[in-house]
Amino acid sequence: MKLKIIWKYQTKKKYQITLETEWLEIKEALLLSEDFESTGRTKELTFVDQTDSQWTKKQIIKYLKEIEEEPHNIKLYFDGGFDIESSLSGIGVCLYYHQNGKEFRKRFNERLDGLKTNNEAEFAALENAILLLEEMNIRGQSVVINGDSQVVLNQLKGDWPCFEEQHERFINRIERKCKELKLTLQYDLIKRNDNKEAHNLATQALKGNKIISTIEFT
C-alpha cells in the first residue's frame, strides 16, 4: 500500500496552506510526517491511500503492526507456455514476500488443458497467481506483478485494446478477484531473461513435473 500525505501547514503569521505529497511507501510516509510535525506548524496531517480511504497516524502504526504477521512486500512473477503438438499449457508462478521479519519464496506450477494460445496460457498463469494470493489470505496489499508478456500486461492496464473474447474473460475475472481482495497492483514488464524462474516452472509443468514449494531465505 502507498500513501499520500495531506499536510495543513500554518506559517508564523498564521497563514494556512494545504500541501500534498507524491505517493510514498508507508514507512516513508510515517518518517516524513514526523518531520512535518517537528516544525511545530502542522495544523493537521491526513494520510490517503490509493483507494481514496483516509487514515490517521495511529491507524497506520496499528496497520503496520498487524501486517508484520501477514505476507507483505509482495513481488509476483508469472509465465505461461502453450505446446501446439499436445494442445497443453504450462504455467509458472513465483512469489516473493516478507512475513514476521523474514523473507520467503513460494513457487507453483500447473499443466492445463483447454487453452488455445500462448497468450491465453500467460493470462491463466496470472489468474492462478491471484488465486494463490487468495489462498494465502492476502488482502488489502500492494502487489508488484512482473511478467514478460506485453499483450497480457498492456491489455490489463488498458494501454492496448482487447479484441479477443477469451482475453476479455480473463481480464474480467482477474479484475473482479483483485477488487474482491482489495489488492493494489503494479504491473511491470520485464525482460524474458529476468523471468527465468517462472518460465522454468511453466516448462516443467508442460513436462508433467508438478512443483509446489516454499522456502525461507536466511
N, CA and C of each residue as an Amber inpcrd file, in Angstrom:
protein
   654
   0.8410000  -1.1910000   0.0000000   0.0000000   0.0000000   0.0000000
   0.8810000   1.2480000   0.0000000   0.4780000   2.2350000  -0.8150000
   1.1720000   3.5170000  -0.8310000   0.2280000   4.6090000  -0.3420000
   0.8290000   5.6680000   0.1950000   0.0480000   6.7440000   0.7960000
   0.4930000   8.1040000   0.2910000  -0.4370000   9.0400000   0.3090000
  -0.1280000  10.4540000   0.1400000  -0.4100000  11.1400000   1.4750000
   0.3580000  12.1790000   1.7700000   0.1120000  12.9550000   2.9810000
  -0.5300000  14.2840000   2.5930000  -1.6660000  14.5920000   3.2130000
  -2.2940000  15.9040000   3.0700000  -1.8860000  16.7010000   4.3140000
  -1.0880000  17.7400000   4.1050000  -0.4610000  18.4810000   5.2180000
  -1.0370000  19.8930000   5.2920000  -1.7440000  20.1700000   6.3750000
  -2.2340000  21.5360000   6.6140000  -1.1790000  22.2540000   7.4540000
  -0.5560000  23.2440000   6.8290000   0.5970000  23.9410000   7.4190000
   0.2360000  25.3860000   7.7260000   0.7250000  25.8700000   8.8610000
   0.4630000  27.2610000   9.2530000   1.7760000  28.0100000   9.4130000
   1.8980000  29.1750000   8.7680000   3.1120000  29.9810000   8.8440000
   3.1580000  30.7530000  10.1630000   4.2670000  31.4430000  10.3830000
   4.4220000  32.2630000  11.5980000   3.3380000  33.3180000  11.7020000
   2.8870000  33.8170000  10.5500000   1.8610000  34.8640000  10.5440000
   0.4500000  34.2760000  10.4650000   0.3130000  32.9900000  10.8160000
  -0.9770000  32.3050000  10.9070000  -1.6480000  32.0640000   9.5530000
  -0.8620000  32.2030000   8.4780000  -1.4170000  31.8850000   7.1620000
  -1.3920000  30.3640000   6.9880000  -2.5090000  29.7810000   6.5550000
  -2.6010000  28.3330000   6.4060000  -2.6230000  27.9270000   4.9390000
  -1.9520000  26.8250000   4.6630000  -1.9250000  26.2860000   3.3080000
  -1.9590000  24.7610000   3.3910000  -2.5810000  24.1390000   2.4180000
  -2.6570000  22.6760000   2.3780000  -1.7420000  22.1560000   1.2790000
  -0.8460000  21.2540000   1.6430000   0.1280000  20.6830000   0.7100000
  -0.1010000  19.1760000   0.5860000   0.2640000  18.6420000  -0.5510000
   0.0580000  17.2120000  -0.8020000   1.3470000  16.5920000  -1.3360000
   1.7410000  15.4510000  -0.7950000   2.9610000  14.7790000  -1.2490000
   2.6640000  13.8830000  -2.4450000   3.7210000  13.3250000  -3.0180000
   3.5700000  12.2740000  -4.0240000   3.2610000  10.9580000  -3.2970000
   3.0750000   9.8730000  -4.0530000   2.8280000   8.5660000  -3.4350000
   4.0900000   8.0740000  -2.7310000   3.9100000   7.5910000  -1.5030000
   5.0340000   7.1450000  -0.6780000   4.7620000   5.7610000  -0.1150000
   5.8430000   5.0130000   0.1270000   5.6990000   3.7730000   0.8830000
   5.2880000   4.1440000   2.3100000   4.6330000   3.2010000   2.9970000
   4.0660000   3.5080000   4.3150000   5.1240000   4.0380000   5.2850000
   6.2570000   3.3440000   5.3660000   7.2770000   3.7520000   6.3300000
   7.8690000   5.1140000   5.9660000   7.9780000   5.3830000   4.6530000
   8.4640000   6.6950000   4.2140000   7.4740000   7.7850000   4.6290000
   6.1830000   7.4860000   4.4740000   5.1490000   8.4590000   4.8320000
   5.1870000   8.7650000   6.3290000   5.3990000   7.7400000   7.1470000
   5.4720000   7.9580000   8.5920000   6.6730000   8.8160000   8.9650000
   7.8240000   8.5210000   8.3630000   9.0350000   9.2940000   8.6580000
   8.8570000  10.7550000   8.2510000   8.2660000  10.9610000   7.0750000
   8.0610000  12.3250000   6.5920000   7.0630000  13.0660000   7.4790000
   6.0310000  12.3650000   7.9360000   5.0360000  13.0080000   8.8060000
   5.6740000  13.4600000  10.1150000   6.5970000  12.6750000  10.6320000
   7.2960000  13.0620000  11.8630000   8.1230000  14.3220000  11.6340000
   8.7090000  14.4210000  10.4420000   9.4900000  15.6180000  10.1100000
   8.5670000  16.8420000  10.0050000   7.3880000  16.6500000   9.4020000
   6.4100000  17.7370000   9.3180000   6.0210000  18.2120000  10.7160000
   5.7410000  17.2470000  11.5960000   5.2940000  17.5790000  12.9500000
   6.3800000  18.3000000  13.7460000   7.6430000  18.0030000  13.4230000
   8.7520000  18.6140000  14.1570000   8.8730000  20.1140000  13.8880000
   8.2070000  20.6040000  12.8210000   8.2530000  22.0440000  12.5210000
   7.4540000  22.8460000  13.5440000   6.5120000  22.1780000  14.2230000
   5.6600000  22.8710000  15.1870000   4.5660000  23.6960000  14.5320000
   4.4410000  23.6170000  13.2110000   3.4450000  24.4250000  12.4950000
   2.4260000  23.5650000  11.7530000   2.3760000  22.3070000  12.1230000
   1.4250000  21.4090000  11.4800000   0.0620000  21.5140000  12.1510000
  -0.9470000  21.9220000  11.3810000  -2.3030000  22.0170000  11.9160000
  -3.0060000  20.6610000  11.8620000  -2.7460000  19.9190000  10.7680000
  -3.4160000  18.6220000  10.6060000  -2.6630000  17.7840000   9.5690000
  -2.5790000  16.4790000   9.8340000  -1.9880000  15.5400000   8.8850000
  -3.0150000  14.4560000   8.5660000  -3.2380000  14.2290000   7.2860000
  -4.1440000  13.1620000   6.8570000  -3.4180000  12.2980000   5.8450000
  -3.5680000  11.0010000   5.9740000  -2.9740000  10.0560000   5.0340000
  -4.0740000   9.4850000   4.1480000  -3.8080000   9.4320000   2.8470000
  -4.7950000   8.9200000   1.8890000  -4.1550000   7.7820000   1.0990000
  -4.8660000   6.6300000   1.0090000  -4.3120000   5.5050000   0.2490000
  -4.8150000   5.5540000  -1.1930000  -4.4590000   4.5460000  -1.9780000
  -4.7590000   4.5580000  -3.4130000  -6.2190000   4.2550000  -3.7340000
  -7.0060000   3.9430000  -2.6970000  -8.4470000   3.7750000  -2.8910000
  -9.2120000   4.9990000  -2.3760000  -8.4520000   6.0660000  -2.0520000
  -9.0070000   7.3180000  -1.5210000  -9.5380000   7.1880000  -0.0940000
  -9.1660000   6.1320000   0.6080000  -9.5330000   5.9990000   2.0150000
  -8.5710000   6.8210000   2.8660000  -9.0900000   7.4430000   3.9180000
  -8.2680000   8.2940000   4.7810000  -7.8340000   7.5310000   6.0370000
  -6.6100000   7.8210000   6.4710000  -6.0220000   7.1700000   7.6360000
  -5.4440000   8.2220000   8.5750000  -5.5050000   7.9120000   9.8730000
  -4.7630000   8.7170000  10.8430000  -3.4110000   8.0510000  11.0840000
  -2.5300000   8.7800000  11.7350000  -1.2050000   8.2190000  12.0370000
  -1.3260000   6.9910000  12.9340000  -2.2060000   7.0470000  13.9280000
  -2.4010000   5.9190000  14.8360000  -2.8870000   4.6860000  14.0900000
  -3.7800000   4.8800000  13.1190000  -4.3040000   3.7590000  12.3420000
  -3.2110000   3.1140000  11.4940000  -2.3140000   3.9470000  10.9560000
  -1.2300000   3.4090000  10.1310000  -0.2530000   2.6010000  10.9760000
   0.0930000   3.1090000  12.1440000   1.0070000   2.3890000  13.0360000
   0.3950000   1.0390000  13.4360000  -0.9010000   1.0430000  13.7270000
  -1.5920000  -0.1980000  14.0780000  -1.5880000  -1.1580000  12.8940000
  -1.8300000  -0.6230000  11.6940000  -1.8460000  -1.4410000  10.4820000
  -0.4880000  -2.0890000  10.2350000   0.5980000  -1.3390000  10.4260000
   1.9430000  -1.8760000  10.2250000   2.2250000  -3.0360000  11.1690000
   1.7580000  -2.9110000  12.4000000   1.9590000  -3.9910000  13.3700000
   1.1750000  -5.2390000  12.9670000  -0.0180000  -5.0230000  12.4330000
  -0.8640000  -6.1490000  12.0420000  -0.3000000  -6.8900000  10.8370000
   0.1700000  -6.1480000   9.8230000   0.6350000  -6.8180000   8.6120000
   1.9910000  -7.4780000   8.7910000   2.7120000  -7.1410000   9.8570000
   4.0010000  -7.7700000  10.0880000   3.8440000  -9.2850000  10.1930000
   2.6810000  -9.7270000  10.6870000   2.4210000 -11.1540000  10.8340000
   1.8080000 -11.7510000   9.5720000   1.4720000 -10.9220000   8.6050000
   0.8870000 -11.3890000   7.3530000   1.8910000 -11.2080000   6.2160000
   1.7340000 -11.9400000   5.1070000   2.6040000 -11.7230000   3.9480000
   2.4760000 -10.2880000   3.4370000   3.6100000  -9.6220000   3.1840000
   3.5980000  -8.2620000   2.6560000   4.8670000  -8.0470000   1.8270000
   5.0200000  -6.8380000   1.2620000   6.1240000  -6.5610000   0.3100000
   6.1460000  -7.6390000  -0.7710000   5.0190000  -7.8150000  -1.4130000
   4.8180000  -8.9530000  -2.3190000   5.2590000  -8.6160000  -3.7440000
   6.1120000  -9.4990000  -4.2820000   6.5140000  -9.4160000  -5.6910000
   6.1740000 -10.7500000  -6.3520000   5.4560000 -10.6620000  -7.4460000
   4.9540000 -11.8630000  -8.1010000   5.4930000 -11.9380000  -9.5330000
   5.9790000 -13.1100000  -9.9050000   6.4580000 -13.3720000 -11.2670000
   5.5830000 -14.4600000 -11.8760000   5.1840000 -14.2930000 -13.1340000
   4.3450000 -15.3110000 -13.7720000   4.7950000 -15.5520000 -15.2110000
   4.5160000 -16.7640000 -15.6990000   4.8100000 -17.0790000 -17.1000000
   3.9350000 -18.2520000 -17.5250000   3.6410000 -18.2880000 -18.7980000
   2.8440000 -19.3780000 -19.3470000   3.3390000 -19.7710000 -20.7150000
   3.1900000 -21.0390000 -21.0460000   3.6150000 -21.5270000 -22.3600000
   2.5970000 -22.5070000 -22.9220000   2.4320000 -22.5020000 -24.2580000
   1.4790000 -23.3710000 -24.9280000   2.2130000 -24.2560000 -25.9170000
   1.9490000 -25.5640000 -25.8360000   2.5640000 -26.5420000 -26.7470000
   1.5630000 -26.9130000 -27.8340000   1.8600000 -26.5640000 -29.0820000
   0.9270000 -26.7720000 -30.1880000   0.6530000 -28.2540000 -30.4170000
   1.6840000 -29.0990000 -30.3450000   1.5330000 -30.5230000 -30.6510000
   0.5870000 -31.2260000 -29.6800000   0.7180000 -30.9320000 -28.4080000
  -0.1070000 -31.6080000 -27.3980000  -1.3610000 -30.8190000 -27.0300000
  -1.4190000 -29.5460000 -27.4440000  -2.5040000 -28.6240000 -27.0540000
  -2.5980000 -28.4530000 -25.5450000  -1.4620000 -28.6470000 -24.8560000
  -1.3990000 -28.4520000 -23.4120000  -0.6510000 -27.1590000 -23.0910000
  -0.9390000 -26.6140000 -21.9230000  -0.2620000 -25.3950000 -21.4830000
   0.4160000 -25.6380000 -20.1410000   1.4930000 -24.9070000 -19.9220000
   2.1610000 -24.9450000 -18.6250000   2.2140000 -23.5400000 -18.0520000
   1.9210000 -23.4130000 -16.7720000   2.0010000 -22.1050000 -16.1270000
   2.9540000 -22.1740000 -14.9370000   3.6350000 -21.0640000 -14.6780000
   4.5580000 -20.9980000 -13.5530000   4.3790000 -19.6960000 -12.7980000
   4.3990000 -19.7890000 -11.4640000   4.2350000 -18.6180000 -10.5990000
   5.2980000 -18.6470000  -9.5170000   5.9550000 -17.5200000  -9.3200000
   6.9610000 -17.3900000  -8.2670000   6.6140000 -16.1600000  -7.4440000
   6.5020000 -16.3500000  -6.1400000   6.0310000 -15.2990000  -5.2460000
   7.0760000 -15.0230000  -4.1700000   7.5170000 -13.7680000  -4.0750000
   8.4450000 -13.3540000  -3.0170000   7.6830000 -12.4520000  -2.0490000
   7.8850000 -12.6600000  -0.7480000   7.1730000 -11.8460000   0.2390000
   7.8980000 -11.8810000   1.5830000   7.5350000 -10.9300000   2.4530000
   8.0630000 -10.8640000   3.8110000   6.9560000 -11.2120000   4.7950000
   7.3460000 -11.8440000   5.8860000   6.3970000 -12.1850000   6.9390000
   7.1550000 -12.4040000   8.2450000   6.6810000 -11.7470000   9.3030000
   7.3230000 -11.8700000  10.6190000   8.8290000 -11.5720000  10.5630000
   9.1950000 -10.5610000   9.7760000  10.5880000 -10.1420000   9.6950000
  11.4690000 -11.0540000   8.8660000  10.8700000 -12.0020000   8.1440000
  11.6470000 -12.9350000   7.3220000  11.1890000 -12.8570000   5.8670000
  12.0580000 -13.3260000   4.9510000  11.7330000 -13.3020000   3.5310000
  11.4970000 -14.7250000   3.0360000  10.4440000 -14.8820000   2.2250000
  10.0750000 -16.1980000   1.7230000   9.9210000 -16.1770000   0.2040000
  10.0330000 -17.3730000  -0.3770000   9.7260000 -17.5560000  -1.8000000
   8.8170000 -18.7650000  -1.9430000   7.6980000 -18.5580000  -2.6110000
   6.7600000 -19.6550000  -2.8880000   6.7310000 -19.8850000  -4.3930000
   6.8430000 -21.1470000  -4.8020000   6.8030000 -21.4900000  -6.2210000
   5.6360000 -22.4420000  -6.4880000   5.0530000 -22.2920000  -7.6660000
   3.8830000 -23.1000000  -8.0210000   3.8280000 -23.2480000  -9.5360000
   3.4650000 -24.4290000 -10.0040000   3.2220000 -24.6070000 -11.4350000
   2.0620000 -25.5730000 -11.6570000   1.5790000 -25.6190000 -12.9020000
   0.4240000 -26.4660000 -13.2190000   0.3750000 -26.6950000 -14.7140000
  -0.0520000 -27.9080000 -15.1120000  -0.2950000 -28.1800000 -16.5280000
  -1.7930000 -28.0810000 -16.7800000  -2.1670000 -27.3260000 -17.8090000
  -3.5720000 -27.0530000 -18.0780000  -3.9740000 -27.5380000 -19.4650000
  -5.2360000 -27.8690000 -19.5950000  -5.8230000 -28.2580000 -20.8780000
  -6.9240000 -27.2560000 -21.2180000  -7.2440000 -27.1290000 -22.4980000
  -8.3750000 -26.3040000 -22.9010000  -8.0230000 -24.9130000 -23.3690000
  -6.7350000 -24.5370000 -23.2990000  -6.3170000 -23.2400000 -23.8200000
  -5.8550000 -23.3890000 -25.2670000  -5.8020000 -22.2760000 -25.9920000
  -5.5340000 -22.3690000 -27.4270000  -4.3100000 -21.5990000 -27.8890000
  -3.7950000 -20.6960000 -27.0520000  -2.6560000 -19.8790000 -27.4820000
  -1.7040000 -19.6550000 -26.3130000  -0.5180000 -19.1680000 -26.6640000
   0.4640000 -18.8310000 -25.6420000  -0.0310000 -17.6660000 -24.7760000
  -0.7070000 -16.7040000 -25.3960000  -1.2200000 -15.5670000 -24.6270000
  -2.2640000 -16.0160000 -23.5990000  -3.1000000 -16.9790000 -23.9770000
  -4.0820000 -17.4910000 -23.0260000  -3.3850000 -18.1780000 -21.8540000
  -2.2820000 -18.8700000 -22.1460000  -1.5160000 -19.5100000 -21.0730000
  -0.9260000 -18.4650000 -20.1340000  -0.4860000 -17.3440000 -20.6910000
   0.0560000 -16.2590000 -19.8590000  -1.0380000 -15.6770000 -18.9560000
  -2.2170000 -15.4560000 -19.5220000  -3.3350000 -14.9550000 -18.7150000
  -3.7010000 -15.9510000 -17.6140000  -3.7060000 -17.2380000 -17.9660000
  -4.0410000 -18.2770000 -16.9950000  -3.0210000 -18.3070000 -15.8570000
  -1.7570000 -18.0730000 -16.1940000  -0.7130000 -18.0460000 -15.1660000
  -0.9730000 -16.9220000 -14.1740000  -1.3130000 -15.7460000 -14.6840000
  -1.5630000 -14.6140000 -13.7900000  -2.8290000 -14.8330000 -12.9700000
  -3.8690000 -15.3660000 -13.6020000  -5.1010000 -15.6220000 -12.8510000
  -4.8410000 -16.6020000 -11.7040000  -4.0840000 -17.6580000 -11.9760000
  -3.7620000 -18.6240000 -10.9260000  -2.8780000 -18.0060000  -9.8440000
  -2.0420000 -17.0560000 -10.2260000  -1.2180000 -16.3500000  -9.2380000
  -2.1010000 -15.5460000  -8.2770000  -3.1170000 -14.8870000  -8.8130000
  -4.0390000 -14.1190000  -7.9720000  -4.8170000 -15.0570000  -7.0520000
  -5.2060000 -16.2200000  -7.5730000  -5.9180000 -17.2010000  -6.7420000
  -5.0120000 -17.7360000  -5.6330000  -3.7060000 -17.8170000  -5.9220000
  -2.7530000 -18.2330000  -4.8930000  -2.6970000 -17.1980000  -3.7710000
  -2.7500000 -15.9250000  -4.1300000  -2.7900000 -14.8650000  -3.1130000
  -4.0310000 -15.0100000  -2.2400000  -5.1450000 -15.3630000  -2.8680000
  -6.3780000 -15.5520000  -2.1010000  -6.2290000 -16.7220000  -1.1240000
  -5.6150000 -17.8310000  -1.5910000  -5.3980000 -18.9850000  -0.7200000
  -4.5330000 -18.6260000   0.4830000  -3.6110000 -17.6850000   0.2920000
  -2.7320000 -17.2540000   1.3740000  -3.3810000 -16.1810000   2.2420000
  -4.6630000 -15.8720000   1.9400000  -5.4280000 -14.8740000   2.6880000
  -4.7820000 -13.4900000   2.6290000  -4.2130000 -13.1650000   1.4730000
  -3.6000000 -11.8590000   1.2590000  -4.6740000 -10.8970000   0.7740000
  -4.9420000  -9.8680000   1.5740000  -5.9780000  -8.8860000   1.2580000
  -5.4740000  -7.4780000   1.5800000  -5.9410000  -6.5280000   0.8130000
  -5.6140000  -5.1320000   1.0750000  -4.1480000  -4.8000000   0.9260000
  -3.4280000  -5.5610000   0.1090000  -1.9890000  -5.3670000  -0.0400000
  -1.6500000  -4.7720000  -1.4080000  -0.4760000  -4.1720000  -1.4860000
   0.0860000  -3.7650000  -2.7760000   0.9160000  -4.9290000  -3.3070000
   0.7150000  -5.2540000  -4.5710000   1.4120000  -6.3940000  -5.1760000
   2.0680000  -5.9400000  -6.4700000   3.3600000  -6.2020000  -6.6080000
   4.0780000  -5.9040000  -7.8420000   4.0060000  -7.1350000  -8.7360000
   3.4140000  -6.9940000  -9.9270000   3.2440000  -8.0930000 -10.8690000
   4.3100000  -7.9790000 -11.9490000   5.1900000  -8.9670000 -12.0390000
   6.2600000  -8.9750000 -13.0340000   5.9960000 -10.0610000 -14.0810000
   6.0200000  -9.6650000 -15.3390000   5.8380000 -10.6260000 -16.4220000
   6.5030000 -10.1330000 -17.6840000   6.7140000 -11.0490000 -18.6480000
   7.3760000 -10.6480000 -19.8930000   6.4110000 -10.6130000 -21.0800000
   5.1040000 -10.7310000 -20.7950000   4.1060000 -10.6980000 -21.8650000
   3.5610000  -9.2920000 -22.0450000   3.9290000  -8.6530000 -23.1420000
   3.4130000  -7.3060000 -23.4230000   1.9020000  -7.3290000 -23.6050000
   1.4050000  -8.3750000 -24.2510000  -0.0350000  -8.4610000 -24.5090000
  -0.8180000  -8.4740000 -23.2040000  -0.4450000  -9.3740000 -22.2930000
  -1.1740000  -9.5090000 -21.0310000  -1.1220000  -8.2240000 -20.2140000
   0.0740000  -7.7000000 -20.0020000   0.2190000  -6.5330000 -19.1330000
  -0.3910000  -5.2810000 -19.7420000  -0.1960000  -5.0740000 -21.0370000
  -0.7410000  -3.8620000 -21.6550000  -2.2620000  -3.9170000 -21.7970000
  -2.8130000  -5.1070000 -22.0290000  -4.2710000  -5.2050000 -22.0850000
  -4.8860000  -5.0500000 -20.6970000  -4.2220000  -5.5800000 -19.6810000
  -4.7280000  -5.4130000 -18.3140000  -4.6890000  -3.9480000 -17.8830000
  -3.6330000  -3.2400000 -18.2720000  -3.5180000  -1.8300000 -17.8990000
  -4.4270000  -0.9410000 -18.7390000  -4.9450000  -1.4890000 -19.8480000
  -5.7890000  -0.6970000 -20.7320000  -4.9990000   0.0920000 -21.7540000
  -3.6940000  -0.1730000 -21.8370000  -2.8550000   0.5470000 -22.8070000
  -3.0580000   0.0100000 -24.2240000  -3.4220000  -1.2630000 -24.3320000
  -3.7060000  -1.8760000 -25.6290000  -5.1690000  -2.3000000 -25.6670000
  -5.8170000  -2.1720000 -26.8220000  -7.2080000  -2.6430000 -26.9240000
  -7.2640000  -4.1710000 -26.8480000  -8.3770000  -4.6860000 -26.3840000
  -8.5500000  -6.1370000 -26.2740000  -9.7050000  -6.5510000 -27.1820000
  -9.3760000  -7.2740000 -28.2650000 -10.3900000  -7.7330000 -29.2070000
 -10.7050000  -9.2240000 -29.0310000  -9.8570000  -9.9260000 -28.2770000
 -10.0220000 -11.3690000 -28.1000000 -11.0100000 -11.6500000 -26.9560000
 -12.0600000 -12.3960000 -27.2320000 -13.0830000 -12.6730000 -26.2210000
 -12.5110000 -13.4160000 -25.0170000 -11.6360000 -14.3850000 -25.2800000
 -11.0710000 -15.1590000 -24.1730000 -10.1780000 -14.2820000 -23.2950000
  -9.4250000 -13.3730000 -23.9130000  -8.6120000 -12.4300000 -23.1290000
  -9.5090000 -11.5740000 -22.2390000 -10.6260000 -11.1180000 -22.8100000
 -11.5620000 -10.2670000 -22.0610000 -12.1240000 -11.0200000 -20.8560000
 -12.3860000 -12.3040000 -21.0340000 -12.8980000 -13.1030000 -19.9100000
 -11.8590000 -13.1860000 -18.8010000 -10.6020000 -13.4420000 -19.1940000
  -9.5290000 -13.4920000 -18.1920000  -9.4050000 -12.1600000 -17.4590000
  -9.4050000 -11.0740000 -18.2200000  -9.2470000  -9.7380000 -17.6280000
 -10.3720000  -9.4600000 -16.6270000 -11.5990000  -9.7740000 -17.0210000
 -12.7370000  -9.5290000 -16.1310000 -12.6150000 -10.3290000 -14.8390000
 -12.2110000 -11.5980000 -14.9460000 -12.0810000 -12.4320000 -13.7480000
 -10.9570000 -11.9440000 -12.8440000  -9.8340000 -11.5710000 -13.4590000
  -8.6950000 -11.0780000 -12.6840000  -9.0540000  -9.7780000 -11.9670000
  -9.6640000  -8.8440000 -12.6900000 -10.0330000  -7.5580000 -12.0830000
 -11.0720000  -7.7470000 -10.9780000 -12.0280000  -8.6500000 -11.2020000
 -13.0580000  -8.8990000 -10.1950000 -12.4560000  -9.4800000  -8.9120000
 -11.5380000 -10.4240000  -9.0850000 -10.9070000 -11.0520000  -7.9150000
 -10.0220000 -10.0540000  -7.1680000  -9.2890000  -9.2270000  -7.8920000
  -8.4230000  -8.2250000  -7.2500000  -9.2520000  -7.2040000  -6.4800000
 -10.3920000  -6.8280000  -7.0410000 -11.2850000  -5.8960000  -6.3400000
 -11.8300000  -6.5350000  -5.0750000 -12.1860000  -7.8180000  -5.1750000
 -12.7040000  -8.5440000  -4.0120000 -11.6600000  -8.6260000  -2.8990000
 -10.3950000  -8.8300000  -3.2810000  -9.3090000  -8.9500000  -2.3070000
  -8.7210000  -7.5920000  -1.9300000  -9.2280000  -6.5210000  -2.5600000
  -8.7600000  -5.1560000  -2.3080000  -7.2500000  -5.0390000  -2.5350000
  -6.7970000  -5.6260000  -3.6270000  -5.3820000  -5.5890000  -3.9760000
  -5.0880000  -4.3680000  -4.8420000  -3.9550000  -3.7300000  -4.5910000
  -3.4570000  -2.6550000  -5.4480000  -2.3010000  -3.2230000  -6.2540000
  -2.4670000  -3.2700000  -7.5750000  -1.4830000  -3.9270000  -8.4230000
  -0.6050000  -2.9260000  -9.1640000   0.6680000  -3.2630000  -9.2490000
   1.6160000  -2.5150000 -10.0750000   2.1590000  -3.4880000 -11.1160000
   1.8900000  -3.2100000 -12.3930000   2.3230000  -4.1060000 -13.4650000
   3.6760000  -3.6640000 -14.0120000   4.6550000  -4.5590000 -13.9890000
   5.9890000  -4.2590000 -14.5110000   6.3480000  -5.2510000 -15.6170000
   6.6000000  -4.7220000 -16.8020000   7.0470000  -5.5520000 -17.9160000
   8.5500000  -5.7520000 -17.7980000   8.9840000  -7.0060000 -17.7040000
  10.4020000  -7.3070000 -17.5370000  10.9010000  -8.1210000 -18.7290000
  12.2120000  -8.1990000 -18.8670000  12.8090000  -8.9860000 -19.9470000
  12.6570000 -10.4810000 -19.6520000  12.6270000 -11.2830000 -20.7140000
  12.4810000 -12.7340000 -20.5290000  13.6000000 -13.3010000 -19.6620000
  14.7890000 -12.7180000 -19.8220000  15.9390000 -13.1770000 -19.0410000
  15.7160000 -12.9830000 -17.5450000  14.9210000 -11.9720000 -17.1870000
  14.6560000 -11.6880000 -15.7780000  13.4570000 -12.4700000 -15.2490000
  12.8640000 -13.2840000 -16.1230000  11.6860000 -14.0580000 -15.7350000
  11.9530000 -15.5620000 -15.8450000  13.2330000 -15.9400000 -15.7370000
  13.6160000 -17.3320000 -15.9550000  12.9690000 -18.2910000 -14.9630000
  12.8370000 -17.8400000 -13.7210000  12.3140000 -18.7300000 -12.6880000
  10.8810000 -19.1640000 -13.0080000  10.0250000 -18.1950000 -13.3210000
   8.6450000 -18.5200000 -13.6710000   8.5810000 -19.3020000 -14.9780000
   9.4520000 -18.9500000 -15.9320000   9.5000000 -19.6520000 -17.2160000
   9.8730000 -21.1200000 -17.0210000  10.8840000 -21.3730000 -16.1890000
  11.3060000 -22.7550000 -15.9430000  10.2050000 -23.5630000 -15.2590000
   9.4600000 -22.9050000 -14.3790000   8.3420000 -23.5880000 -13.7260000
   7.2730000 -23.9780000 -14.7520000   6.9800000 -23.0720000 -15.6990000
   5.9950000 -23.3700000 -16.7400000   6.4780000 -24.5020000 -17.6380000
   7.7750000 -24.5060000 -17.9580000   8.3560000 -25.5610000 -18.7920000
   8.2800000 -26.9110000 -18.0960000   8.5790000 -26.9330000 -16.8080000
   8.4950000 -28.1750000 -16.0370000   7.0510000 -28.6780000 -15.9700000
   6.1000000 -27.7700000 -15.8940000   4.6920000 -28.1670000 -15.8650000
   4.3040000 -28.8720000 -17.1590000   4.7760000 -28.3450000 -18.2920000
   4.4890000 -28.9770000 -19.5840000   5.0630000 -30.3940000 -19.6550000
   6.1600000 -30.6210000 -18.9520000   6.7890000 -31.9490000 -18.9220000
   6.1180000 -32.8830000 -17.9150000   5.1460000 -32.3440000 -17.1880000
   4.4430000 -33.1570000 -16.2090000   5.0550000 -33.1490000 -14.8280000
   5.9970000 -32.2390000 -14.6050000   6.6600000 -32.1440000 -13.3010000
   5.9760000 -31.0870000 -12.4440000   5.2140000 -31.5410000 -11.4610000
   4.4790000 -30.6410000 -10.5800000   5.4000000 -30.1190000  -9.4840000
   5.3760000 -28.7890000  -9.2600000   6.2400000 -28.1700000  -8.2510000
   5.4170000 -27.2430000  -7.3640000   5.4450000 -27.4990000  -6.0720000
   4.8700000 -26.5910000  -5.0800000   5.8560000 -26.5290000  -3.9210000
   6.4060000 -25.3600000  -3.6580000   7.4130000 -25.2670000  -2.5920000
   7.4140000 -23.8810000  -1.9710000   7.8260000 -23.8270000  -0.7110000
   8.0090000 -22.5710000  -0.0030000   9.3230000 -22.6570000   0.7580000
  10.1960000 -21.6700000   0.5410000  11.4700000 -21.6570000   1.2840000
  11.6440000 -20.3190000   1.9700000  12.4000000 -20.3340000   3.0420000
  12.7380000 -19.1200000   3.7720000  14.1840000 -18.7720000   3.4920000
  14.4210000 -17.4950000   3.1810000  15.7830000 -17.0270000   2.9290000
  16.4450000 -16.6510000   4.2540000  17.6880000 -17.0220000   4.4060000
  18.4180000 -16.6900000   5.6540000  19.4840000 -15.6590000   5.3700000
